Amino acid sequence: MKIAVTSTGTDLQSAMDPRFGRARYILIVDTETMEVEVMDNEKNVQSFKGAGIQAATAVADMGAEVLLTGYCGPNAFKTLNAGGIKVVQDVAGTVQVAVANFTNGNLTYSEEPNREGHW
């Protein structure tokens, strides 16, 4: 399974970025092989608005089935759900620990966004 994880860096030891749409990087981790694809999210970090929707679309295009992040706004959440991507929020620590917690069944899917929209 491919899962997307918001990150401050480009490898599994990087700290998670609590933001989704404006996370510096989004790592796509294959839970079977632990191989990592790095999505540079710089264009959305600098975006005036719509960062969450654009990031959600990119995550869907990369084939992720789940997103692990700190928080997610309503527009991004709707876009992710429309793309069939399940969201897990309030996740912290390193990317590696977050992935391990997910694969061990220690995280719960979110039913709704945990942040309001910015604009």
HELIX and SHEET records of a PDB file:
HELIX    1   1 GLU A   42  VAL A   45  1                                   4    
HELIX    2   2 ALA A   51  ASP A   61  1                                  11    
HELIX    3   3 PRO A   74  ALA A   82  1                                   9    
HELIX    4   4 VAL A   95  THR A  103  1                                   9    
SHEET    1   A 5 VAL A  36  ASP A  40  0                                        
SHEET    2   A 5 TYR A  25  ASP A  30 -1                                        
SHEET    3   A 5 LYS A   2  SER A   7 -1                                        
SHEET    4   A 5 VAL A  66  LEU A  68  1                                        
SHEET    5   A 5 LYS A  86  VAL A  88  1                                        
END                                                                             
